[in-house]
Amino acid sequence: MERDERGGGGGGGGGGGPMFLESNTIPRPKFNMMHSDPNMSAISIPDDDFPHRHSSVSPASPGFYDHSRMSGEGSPMMMSPWNQSSPFNKSQWSTASTNYEDNVPQNSLIGSLVREEGHIYSLAASGELLYTGSDSKNIRVWKNLKEFSAFKSSSGLVKAIIVANGKIFTGHQDGKIRVWKISPRNPSLHKRAGTLPTLKDIFKSSINPSNYIEGRRRRSALWIKHSDAVSCLSLNKEQGLLYSASWDRTIKVWRISDSKCLESISAHDDAVNAVVASVDDLVFSGSADGTVKVWKREMLGKTTKHALAESLLKQECAVTSLAMNRACSVAYGGSSDGLVNFWERGKQFTHGGVLKGHKLAILCLASAGNLLFSGSADKTICVWRRDGTIHTCLSVLTGHTGPVKCLATEEDAESARKGEQRWIVYSGSLDKSVKVWSVSEMAPDLNQMAMMQQQQQQVTYDADSVPSDGSFSSAGRNSQNRRY
């Protein structure tokens, strides 16, 4: 039985010219922390639904696990209703944005990019540009919340995008990695530069029978080729290495300079859903087999050798996503049970606890500064701030009407110059939209915010209690706040 995450509504790169709603024609909406998109109805969440949204050291609860599932079916989106064909017709691009002014709330929506052409599966932010990939096979390029350029792959929905050294690498459902270059004469023009592995390497390898291994459905395949969907890409800039994870249960190591496949790691017993290369010699992988593994890289001349260093997690439910902080001192792993495990680095990695903030599967993670962002099939994004070993949920960003499939972050340089660390966060969803958020590390957490709102809304003035010095006392109900 073939596995295909592609949904309906997939359109080509042609069609009529895009129509944009200019930002100065849209009235500036009012934002609040719990419901950041004024055009979406707020999701009502009873207190009892999230009794443990704070960091704890309790072990991850085992989730549902079907032992009969095929490779790749560990992806929690395989059975999602959002993964079905859309009954709606394609529409032209529309862009809704708000003016990004100094008085933007600390954690709020600042723009939305929507086109009914396909579910958004991948994002990459590079400087002023945002790259988005969908099951329409198109890669769209955005600048200042407006479409800047676009290019299209010949086949295979775009499951991963990474930008490095003037090249754009895209991982696809058909198991291929495509390489694109920006034209030096026209920055809006992207040209296909090749495919990994190259045709030359495929031909050379195919001559030697020893280069064939048992692949999908027991068919022989060249070891340098993925035989199933490429689920994730990660880059080690210092060594010039690109890592690709696949549903074929392997991780392949590519040298960017000459597009050579240096190594194929038989990493897991089921689909590999995530791979993260740290700044040193470690590589992390997460799989539908429920494990998170750490691999140690050794450079052997012009090639590499990766050996298993340790296993951080073994559970019944699938590991769907991984992330590391910039210092590579904390690793995070999201699972299909809605939990995020984290590990702290010493001589070895030790389990630090579990972040409980979602109802459904974690589909993506992204780290920026002291913040962690978790996107979920429950349509929300949790913003976590790390302070030592404690993680606090600052915000729950709502507004997507479908599962949040991918995240990307970049530093807001303007706010950094003003002394406030603020991040621009991009979220792609199976509702076929990309939303752009402004998030501050200095924002109060949900408990503090609720207390401030409680004080603002419920302060009453008792004339009899006002003392002669002009001060006053406040009276009101005790705040019944959730701790996250």
C-alpha positions in Angstrom: 0.0 0.0 0.0 1.5 3.3 -1.1 1.9 6.0 1.4 1.3 9.5 0.1 0.8 12.6 2.3 -0.3 14.7 -0.7 -3.8 16.2 -0.3 -6.0 17.9 -2.8 -6.0 21.4 -3.9 -2.5 21.0 -5.5 -2.1 23.5 -8.3 0.7 24.4 -10.7 2.9 27.4 -10.6 0.9 29.1 -13.4 -2.5 30.8 -13.3 -3.5 34.4 -13.1 -1.4 37.1 -11.5 -1.4 37.2 -7.7 -3.7 39.7 -6.0 -2.5 41.3 -2.8 -4.3 43.2 -0.1 -2.0 46.1 0.8 -1.3 46.4 4.4 -2.3 50.1 4.5 -5.8 49.2 3.4 -6.5 46.9 6.3 -7.6 48.3 9.6 -5.1 47.5 12.4 -6.6 44.7 14.4 -6.4 44.4 18.2 -4.4 41.5 19.5 -4.5 39.5 22.6 -2.1 36.9 23.8 -4.5 33.9 23.9 -6.0 34.6 20.5 -3.6 36.3 18.2 -5.6 36.2 15.0 -8.6 38.6 15.0 -10.1 36.8 12.0 -10.3 33.5 13.7 -12.6 32.5 16.5 -10.8 31.8 19.7 -10.4 28.2 20.8 -12.1 27.6 24.1 -9.9 25.4 26.3 -11.2 24.4 29.7 -8.8 24.5 32.6 -9.0 20.7 33.1 -7.8 20.0 29.5 -4.3 21.1 30.3 -3.6 20.4 33.9 0.2 19.9 33.4 1.4 22.6 31.0 4.5 23.2 33.1 7.8 21.5 32.8 8.1 18.3 34.9 10.3 15.3 35.2 7.5 12.8 34.9 8.2 10.2 32.2 6.4 10.4 28.8 3.1 8.8 28.8 2.9 5.9 26.3 0.7 6.8 23.3 -1.1 4.7 20.8 1.2 2.6 18.7 0.1 0.3 15.9 2.6 -2.5 15.4 1.2 -3.2 12.0 2.0 0.2 10.5 4.3 0.5 7.6 7.5 2.5 7.4 6.6 6.2 7.4 3.2 5.7 8.9 4.7 6.9 12.2 3.9 10.3 10.9 0.8 11.3 12.9 -0.6 13.2 9.8 -1.1 10.0 7.8 -4.6 9.5 9.2 -5.4 13.2 9.7 -8.6 14.5 8.1 -6.5 17.5 7.1 -4.6 15.2 4.8 -7.5 14.5 2.5 -8.5 16.2 -0.7 -9.9 19.7 -0.4 -13.4 20.2 -1.9 -12.6 23.8 -2.6 -11.4 25.3 -5.8 -8.0 27.0 -6.1 -7.9 30.7 -5.5 -5.3 33.3 -6.2 -2.8 34.4 -3.7 -3.9 36.7 -1.0 -1.8 38.5 1.6 -3.0 40.0 4.7 -0.6 41.9 6.9 -0.5 44.4 9.6 1.9 47.4 9.9 4.8 46.3 12.1 5.1 49.2 14.4 6.8 49.7 17.7 3.6 49.1 19.6 3.0 45.6 18.2 2.0 43.4 21.2 4.9 41.3 22.5 3.5 38.0 21.2 1.1 38.6 18.2 0.2 37.9 14.6 1.7 40.3 12.1 0.8 38.7 8.8 -0.8 35.8 6.9 0.1 34.3 3.6 -2.7 32.2 2.0 -3.2 30.4 -1.2 -5.6 27.5 -1.9 -2.9 25.5 -3.8 -1.7 23.0 -1.3 -0.9 22.1 2.3 2.3 23.8 3.6 4.9 21.2 4.6 8.1 23.1 4.8 9.6 26.5 5.6 13.0 28.1 5.5 13.9 31.7 6.5 17.1 33.2 5.0 17.7 36.9 5.5 14.8 38.8 4.0 13.5 35.8 2.2 11.0 33.1 3.2 10.8 29.9 1.3 7.6 27.8 1.5 7.0 24.3 0.2 3.7 22.5 -0.3 2.2 19.4 -1.9 1.6 21.5 -5.0 5.3 20.9 -5.8 5.8 24.6 -5.8 8.5 26.4 -3.8 7.4 30.0 -3.2 9.7 32.8 -2.2 8.4 35.7 -0.1 9.9 39.1 0.8 8.2 41.6 3.2 5.1 39.4 3.3 4.7 39.6 -0.5 5.4 37.0 -3.2 8.9 37.6 -4.6 9.5 34.6 -6.7 8.5 30.9 -7.3 10.0 27.8 -8.8 8.6 24.3 -9.2 9.9 20.8 -8.9 9.1 18.1 -11.5 7.6 15.7 -8.9 7.3 15.0 -5.3 5.7 17.3 -2.7 8.2 19.5 -0.8 8.8 18.0 2.6 12.0 19.9 3.6 13.9 23.1 2.7 17.3 24.3 3.7 19.3 27.2 2.5 23.1 27.2 2.5 26.0 28.9 0.7 23.8 30.4 -2.0 22.0 27.1 -2.7 18.5 25.9 -1.8 18.2 22.2 -1.0 14.7 20.7 -1.1 13.7 17.2 0.1 10.8 15.5 -1.6 8.2 12.8 -1.2 9.7 10.9 -4.2 13.0 10.4 -2.2 15.0 12.9 -4.1 16.9 16.0 -3.0 16.9 18.8 -5.5 19.4 21.7 -5.6 18.6 25.2 -6.7 20.7 28.3 -7.3 19.8 31.9 -7.3 20.7 33.7 -10.6 23.4 36.3 -9.9 21.8 38.6 -12.5 18.3 38.3 -11.3 17.8 37.5 -7.6 14.1 36.5 -8.2 15.1 33.8 -10.6 15.9 30.3 -9.2 17.4 27.7 -11.5 17.7 23.9 -11.0 21.3 23.1 -10.3 21.1 19.4 -9.9 19.8 16.4 -7.9 21.3 14.4 -5.0 22.6 11.9 -5.9 23.9 13.1 -9.3 23.3 11.1 -12.4 27.0 10.7 -12.8 27.3 9.1 -9.3 24.3 6.9 -9.9 25.8 5.6 -13.1 29.2 5.0 -11.6 27.7 3.2 -8.5 25.3 1.1 -10.6 28.2 -0.7 -12.3 29.4 -2.4 -9.0 26.9 -5.0 -7.6 28.2 -4.4 -4.1 26.7 -0.9 -4.1 23.2 -2.4 -4.1 21.3 -3.0 -0.8 17.9 -4.3 0.1 15.5 -1.4 -0.1 11.8 -0.8 0.2 9.7 -3.9 -0.4 12.8 -6.0 -0.5 13.8 -4.5 -3.8 17.5 -3.9 -4.4 18.5 -0.2 -4.5 21.7 1.8 -4.7 22.9 2.8 -1.2 23.4 6.4 -2.3 19.7 6.8 -3.1 16.8 7.2 -0.8 14.1 4.6 -1.6 11.3 6.5 0.3 10.3 10.1 1.2 12.9 12.5 2.4 11.4 13.7 5.7 14.0 16.1 6.9 17.2 17.9 6.1 19.9 19.3 8.4 23.2 21.1 7.8 26.6 21.2 9.5 28.0 24.4 8.0 31.5 24.0 9.6 32.1 20.6 7.9 30.0 21.4 4.8 27.8 18.4 5.3 24.1 17.9 4.6 22.1 15.2 6.4 18.9 13.8 4.9 16.5 11.6 6.9 14.1 9.3 5.2 11.1 7.0 5.7 13.4 4.3 4.3 14.9 4.2 7.8 18.3 5.6 6.8 20.2 8.9 7.2 22.5 9.9 4.3 25.5 12.2 4.6 26.2 14.5 1.6 29.3 16.7 1.0 27.9 20.0 -0.3 31.1 21.0 -2.2 30.8 18.2 -4.8 27.3 16.6 -4.1 28.9 13.3 -3.0 27.0 10.9 -0.8 29.7 10.0 1.8 27.7 7.6 4.0 24.4 5.9 4.5 23.5 5.2 8.2 21.0 2.4 8.9 19.6 4.4 11.8 16.3 3.1 12.9 13.8 0.2 12.7 11.1 2.5 11.2 10.7 5.8 9.3 13.2 8.5 10.4 11.1 11.6 10.9 13.8 14.1 12.1 17.5 14.7 12.0 19.5 17.5 13.6 23.3 18.1 13.2 24.8 19.9 16.1 27.7 22.4 15.8 30.2 19.8 17.0 30.5 16.1 16.0 27.0 14.9 17.1 23.9 14.1 15.1 20.5 13.4 16.5 17.7 11.4 14.9 14.1 10.7 15.8 12.0 7.9 14.4 8.5 6.3 14.2 10.1 3.4 16.1 9.8 5.6 19.2 13.5 6.3 19.7 15.8 9.3 19.8 19.4 8.4 19.0 22.7 10.3 19.2 25.4 9.6 16.6 29.1 10.6 16.8 30.8 11.6 13.6 34.4 10.8 12.8 36.1 12.3 9.7 38.1 9.7 7.8 40.0 11.5 5.2 37.5 12.6 2.7 34.7 10.5 4.1 32.7 10.1 7.3 31.9 7.4 9.8 29.0 7.7 12.3 28.7 5.5 15.3 25.9 5.3 17.8 26.8 7.2 20.9 23.7 6.8 23.0 19.9 6.4 22.9 18.0 9.1 24.7 14.5 7.8 24.4 12.7 4.5 23.7 8.9 4.7 23.8 5.8 3.2 22.1 4.6 6.4 20.3 6.5 7.9 17.3 9.1 10.6 17.6 8.0 13.2 15.1 10.4 16.2 15.5 13.7 17.3 17.0 15.3 20.7 17.8 18.4 21.9 19.7 19.2 25.3 21.2 21.9 27.4 19.6 24.5 26.4 22.2 23.7 22.7 21.7 23.3 22.3 25.4 19.6 21.2 25.3 17.9 18.8 22.9 14.1 18.5 22.4 12.1 15.7 21.0 8.4 16.0 20.1 6.1 12.9 19.9 2.8 11.8 18.5 1.4 11.8 22.1 1.6 15.6 22.3 4.6 15.6 24.6 8.0 17.3 24.3 10.9 15.6 26.0 14.1 17.5 26.6 17.6 16.5 27.6 20.4 18.5 29.1 24.0 18.1 28.0 26.8 17.3 30.4 29.3 14.5 29.8 26.3 12.8 28.5 22.7 13.9 27.9 20.4 13.5 30.8 16.6 13.6 30.7 15.5 17.0 32.0 11.7 16.6 31.9 8.6 16.7 29.7 6.7 19.8 28.4 3.0 19.2 28.4 1.1 21.8 26.4 -0.8 20.2 23.5 -3.8 18.0 23.1 -2.6 16.2 19.9 0.6 15.2 18.2 3.7 17.5 18.1 4.4 18.0 14.4 7.3 20.5 14.5 9.8 22.2 16.8 12.0 25.2 16.4 14.4 26.9 18.8 15.5 30.5 19.0 17.5 32.1 21.8 16.0 30.9 25.1 12.7 30.1 23.4 11.3 26.8 22.1 8.3 26.7 19.7 6.1 23.6 19.4 3.6 23.2 16.6 0.9 20.6 16.9 -2.0 18.8 15.2 -4.2 20.7 17.7 -3.7 23.8 15.4 -1.8 25.7 18.1 1.8 26.8 18.7 3.2 26.9 22.3 5.9 29.3 23.1 8.2 28.0 25.8 10.9 30.1 27.6 13.8 28.2 29.2 15.3 29.5 32.4 18.0 27.0 33.5 16.1 23.7 33.8 12.7 25.3 34.0 10.5 25.8 31.0 7.5 28.2 31.2 4.8 28.5 28.5 4.6 32.2 27.6 1.9 32.0 25.0 -0.4 29.8 23.0 -0.5 31.2 19.5 -3.9 30.4 17.8 -5.3 31.3 14.5 -4.5 28.3 12.2 -7.5 26.2 11.2 -5.4 23.1 10.5 -2.5 21.3 12.0 0.7 23.3 12.3 3.2 21.3 10.2 6.4 23.4 10.1 8.1 26.3 11.8 11.0 28.7 11.0 12.5 31.5 13.0 14.7 34.5 12.5 16.0 37.3 14.7 14.2 40.7 14.6 17.3 42.9 14.1 15.4 46.1 14.7 14.2 45.1 18.2 17.7 43.8 19.0 19.1 47.3 18.4 16.5 48.6 20.9 17.6 46.2 23.5 14.7 43.8 23.3 15.1 40.3 22.0 12.3 39.7 19.6 11.9 36.9 17.1 9.9 36.6 13.8 8.3 33.1 13.7 6.8 31.6 10.6 4.3 28.8 10.9 3.1 26.6 8.0 -0.1 24.6 8.3 -2.2 22.1 6.5 -4.9 24.8 6.3 -2.7 26.0 3.3 -1.6 29.2 5.1 1.6 30.6 6.5 1.3 32.9 9.5 4.0 35.3 10.7 4.3 36.1 14.4 6.3 38.6 16.5 7.4 36.9 19.7 9.4 38.5 22.6 11.6 36.7 25.1 10.6 39.3 27.6 6.9 38.6 27.4 5.2 37.7 30.7 4.1 34.1 31.0 0.4 33.1 30.8 0.1 33.0 34.6 1.5 36.6 34.9 -0.7 37.7 32.0 -3.8 36.3 33.6 -3.0 38.0 36.9 -2.5 41.4 35.2 -5.7 41.1 33.2 -7.5 40.0 36.4 -6.2 43.1 38.2 -7.1 45.4 35.3 -10.6 44.0 34.9 -11.7 43.3 38.4 -10.4 46.2 40.4 -13.2 47.9 42.2 -13.1 51.2 44.1 -14.6 51.4 47.5 -15.0 55.0 48.3 -15.2 54.3 52.0 -11.8 52.6 51.9 -9.9 55.4 50.2 -7.5 56.9 52.7 -6.6 60.5 53.0 -3.2 60.1 51.3 -4.9 59.3 48.0 -4.0 55.6 47.8 -6.6 53.0 47.4 -7.1 49.3 48.0 -8.4 46.8 45.4 -10.9 44.1 45.9 -11.8 41.2 43.6 -12.0 37.5 43.2 -8.9 35.5 43.6 -7.4 34.7 40.2 -8.0 31.1 39.2 -5.0 30.7 36.9 -3.6 27.7 35.2 0.1 27.1 35.6 1.8 26.2 32.4 
